[in-house]
Each structure stands twice: as structure tokens, then as C-alpha cells.
Amino acid sequence: MIVRSIEGLDMQEAVSRLGSEEIFFDVLRVYAVNTPQLLEHMRRAAETDLAELTVAAHGLKGSSYGVGARLLGDMANKLELLAKNNNAPKIRKEFPHLLEAAEMLLRRIDALLLEAMPAARAEEDKELKPAPNSGELAALYRASLSCSHSSMEKYLQKLEQYRYQADGELVVWLRERVDTFDYARINERLAEYFPQI
């Protein structure tokens, strides 16, 4: 159930293309986590390296179109073309508009995610378990080894349903790594728990 629409985001189109609202909100959450870092990278590249700006603008274009942020995708496409053509004066003029639009959209997305994806239960209402389920952790580790993000999400969401007496911080740490696609660090840490895998 889409909670509400927000300006700059065609959620109906994105949900239709992605196949479900659950997948849409998973992708949107990753977009909200990664886009500020991409924008910061673009800020630096705009000053020093137009070839790098071309690549970064292309990434923003694709990820924006992917979540239904067509206007921001169009702005990133325009910036990508300007960077390809080494048009620094026009980039200096257009880039601040893109940054403003992106930051406004990200604020709206953050508010939507808080509204649409509240914790199923408040943290203190979650059932307390001794430690994260080793079967779920092992399955998440196998999914990480094969770079299967959707499977990792599935197992992590199961782990996030509970509070833990021990190793609860591991689940929080895993969420941060999964959101940034940091498979190498996930594999390294979980190898300590499952050296036989």
C-alpha cells in the first residue's frame, strides 16, 4: 500500500516496473542511503575531473530513473552530456539546480520512508532472543558470497525482527553493510562465525 505520493517521484510507475511495493521500498531505501554519497562525489568531480563527473552523473541518472525520479534523472542526464562535452561554464550554472532538486527529493524520500516503513514493532516491543539465529546468518553469508542482494535482504529482515542478548550489534552492522553493498566486509566478518562455509 503506497502511503502517499511525493513530488518528483513516480511511485506507481516504479512499483509497476519493479513488480511489488516491497521491492520498490527496498530499492528506494538503498537509493536514499547511497545518493548523498554520490552527490558528494559529484561535487568534488565537478571541480576537478569532468570525466569522473560524467560517470557519476550517469550513475545518478540510472538510479533516479530506477526509483521513478524522472525529473532528477533528466537533470543528471543533462549534466552527464555537459560533462562529456567539457562544458564547464554550463556545468557551473546547472549543477547547483541539480543539487537543490536532489536534496529536496531526498528529504521527501526520507519522510516517506519513515511513514511507509516504520519498524514493524518498536524496538523495545521486539521479542528478545539469546543471539541471532545461526541458520539465518549462515544463509545471509552464502547469499553475500554469491552477491545475491535480494536474498541477503530476506535473511537480514528475518534477523531484524528480534532484539538480542548477545551479538545484536552484528545485525545493525550487517544492515549498514547490506545497504551499501559492502559484500567484501560482510564476507570477512561472517567468515569468523562460519569458517567452514
N, C-alpha and C positions, 0 to 999 in steps of 0.2 A: 504494500500500500504506500504509494508515494505521498508523503506528508503534505507537501505544498510545492508550488513551482517557485523558482527563483530566476530573476532576470539574468540573462546571459548563459543559461543552461537549459538545453532542450532535453529534459529527463525522459520524456516519453519516447523520443527517437532513440536515445541511448539504451534505455531498457529494452526496447524492441530489438535493437541490433545485438545486444549482449545476451538476451534470452531470459533474464529474470531480474527482478529488483534486488535480490540478494547479491548477485554478481555485480550489478551496477553499483551498489553501495560499497562493496569491497574495492572495486576499481576506483571509485570516487575517493575513498579514504586514502588509498595509495597516492592518488593524484594530489590530494591536499597535503600529504606528508612530503612528497618529492618536489612539487612545483616551486616552493620557496627557495630550495637549494639551486634549482635550475635557473631561476630568475637572478639569483646572486651570481651564478656563473656567467650568465649573460651580461650582467652589469660590468663585470671585470673584462670580459671579452670585448665588449663594445668600445672599451677604451684602448685596448692593446692588440686585439687579434680578430680581424673580421672573418677569417676562415673559421675560427672556433665559434664565433657568433653565428655563422651560417649553420653549423652543425647543431648548436644549442637551440636556435630558433626553429630548426626543422623538428627537433625533439619536442619542443613546446607545442608546435603546430599539431603533430601527430597525437600527443597525449590529450590535448584540448579537444580535438575532433573526437577522440575516443570516448570522452565523457559527455559529449554533447555541447561543449563550449565553443560553438561555431564562430562567434564574433572574435573571441580571443585567438582561435585557430587561424582565422583570416588575418588578424593583425600580425601574428607570428609569421605567417606565410609572406606577408608584405615585407616584414623586416628581414626574413631569410633572403628574399630576392634583392633587397637593397644591399645586404652584406655580400652576396655573391657578386654584385656589380661594383663593390668597393665604393659605395656612395655614402661616405662618412657624414657629410653635411645633412643629408636627408635622414640618416640614422639618428643623428643627434636630435633632430626635430621629432621623429616618430616614436623613438624608443620610450621617452617619458610617458606618452599616452598608453603604450602597451603596458608599462609597469603599473600605472594607475589602474587600468582596467583589470589587470591580473590580481592586484592586491585587493581590489573591491570584490571581485569574484571569489577569491579565496576566503575573505571574511564571510561572505554569504554561504559558501560551501561549509565552512566550519560551523556556522549556526545551524544549517540544515542537518549536518551530521549529528550534532548534539541533540537535535529534535528527533531525527529519524532513527538514530542508532543508540538510544540510551542503553546503559547496561541492562541486560535482561532483568537483573535484580541488583539492588545496591550492593556494593562490595561487602558490607557487613551482613547482608542477608544471605550471602552465598554459603552453601554447605562447606563445613571445614573438613578437610581430608588430611591425613598424615603427610603425604607428599604427592607430587604429580604422578599420574599413572604411567608406569614404565612402558606399558604397551603402546600408549598414545605417543610418548616421547620417542620410542623406537620407530614407530610409523612415521612420525614427523621427520626424524633423521633420515630415514630411507627416502622420503619424498624430497628432502633437501639435496641428498646425493644425486637424485635424478632431476633436480631443478624443476620439480612439479609444484608450482606456486599454489595452484588451487587445492591440491592435496594437503600441502602444508597448512593452508588456511583452515581446512576442515579439521585437522587434528589439533591445531592451536586453539580454535574456538571451543573444542571439547575441553581442553585443559583450562581455558579461561572461565569455565562455568563454576569453578570452585576456588575457595581460599585454601591455603596450605600451611601446615605447622612448620614444614621444612621445605626448602627449595622453591618457595613461592616467587622469589626474585628471579629465578630462572625463567618462569613463564612470562614475566614482564620483560625480561631481557630478550626472550625469543620474539615477542611481539614487535619490539623495536627493530630487530634484525630482519624479520619477515617483511615488515613494512618498507624496508629499504633494500630488499632483495639481496641481503648480505649472506649469501649461501656459504661462502668460504668460512666466515666466522661461526656460523651455526654448525657447520660440519666439524670444525675444530673443537668447539665446546662439547657437542654431543658425543664426539668420539671418546671423550673422557668417561662418559657414562656407559657407552656401548662399544668397547674396543673390538668386540667380536664381529661387529657388522662391517 
